[in-house]
Amino acid sequence: MSSLLEKEIKRRRTFGIISHPDAGKTTLTEKLLLFGGAIQMAGAVKSRKTDNHAVSDWMAIEKERGISVTTSVMQFNYRDFEVNLLDTPGHKDFSEDTYRVLTAVDSALMVIDSAKGVEAQTEKLMEVCRMRNTPVITFINKLDREGREPLDILSEIEEKLQIECTPLTWPIGMGKGFKGVYNIMRQELNLFTPSKDRRPQDSIMVKDLDDPLLEQMLGSYADRLREDLELLAGAASPFDHKEYLKASQTPVFFGSAVNNFGVKELLDAFVELAPPPGPRATTTRMVSPDEEAFSGFTFKIQANMNPAHRDRIAFFRICSGKFTKGMKVMHHRLGKEVALANATIFMAQDRTNVEEAWPGDIIGIHNHGTIKIGDTFSDKEPLKFTGIPNFAPEHFRRVLIKNPLKIKQLNKGLVQLAEEGAVQLFRPTMGSDYILGAVGVLQFEVTMARLKAEYGVDAVYEPVSYATARWIDCEDRKKLDAFKSKNLAHLALDAEGHLAYLAESEWRLGRVQELFPEIVFRKTREHS
Ligand code: GDP
């Protein structure tokens, strides 16, 4: 193993921020980037969210709804670390996309609004982290506002998210009476001064909590802090790095993103505690990041990154070895060698051509329709990284086009959009309908807008009486054929040609499962 490879892996941190919309993810991202020196100007991330994307119709939907549909990747440097921050769509209708993004991270940061506590989307996203045992650091935000009692929030997190909380900082007061946070690990006090562009001040060392200095600085809040810390010492488990890495414990930080308060403490702890890239599963073996042979997988395809070029970018997570510009790799699904000439790395707002990249880094590869989600590229050995599933859709629509002459474009558009993971496509074995499946209904709207903008197809959709779908499999061909002949009207092929059963209701699905116990009904399907 080369020591350079080892060194580069050790200093990589690749993570995603998860939160319910409005908890402060964008604001926090912006402050993190400020510390990384990646952007100079506060508000830059926000403007990305509202202005630049309006250039395309697809993004117009996003703007109209005030939601973030897209995922971006930002790399920045902090201390000796290279941090890759993967932004995830906060809206629940794009949770499938978020899930795929979370397959490419090594850890997550959870942002919680101190007034709202654990919200619906937080729960869903944490479920994903739990499924994958992703280590999570928690940031409780908006302490400059009146919120819930910190202990209350912690017990809510423990109860609803099934993860043990260990606060590493503790807030002193809140809202108008917010005095600052006490850093339990470092035994330091950070006093709060509201300011949007506050650069971190020196912390004040308070080794002995009985020090009268505490009264001088905090007044009547000093006693409260002592009581709280005593209570915590008895109630909360001490921080255990191993438990955090196993995803059974989450270190908790308090602060105010908009005031840039508590963010530096969070970032420092993050780079110190969060795991560097680790081994990843393939269908044949575990791949360790320090293997010399290059490998990685595509977890997202995004169109319209640059509307002027109508390009599609495949987001690719490097899992092992070193990437060098122009290197040749095997595209195993196609059984072809391809040259990665024009890979891009995303530095905050800019894209720069990448000369070399390391495990944990995300590179963007220009895609002319040959790369699909889940595709593995590697040196020579045929590998296939696992864990990037499609989810059974919960909403279905039939697509109708206004001009039948456009059927070819419609077909092409739908297949490509399905490959990107924007929507799922089903072609019933009987009839010539196109049925779209989605986990969230906004996906239909985005699909129609993009069909028009990118493929020149005017299409509409109408309700169709399906409520759920399962991918079908059976080892016994005869039994599968028998099942197929009896259920023709409910069968469809997805965009990749996999057989699915579409059901009008969960009840109906349950009945069919009872009638055909030898058939396997899958709720998720790995990309092939
Ligand atoms: P996102 O939807 O999670 O990305 O949330 P945003 O970062 O867009 O923040 C939602 C709203 O909360 C915005 O109006 C922010 O200015 C505000 N906000 C973010 N952090 C704080 C904070 O620490 N204190 C207060 N009072 N407001 C905040």
Residues whose N, C-alpha, C, O or C-beta is under 5 A from the ligand:
A	BS01	GDP	S19 H20 P21 D22 A23 G24 K25 T26 T27 L28 N141 K142 D144 R145 G255 S256 A257 V258 N259
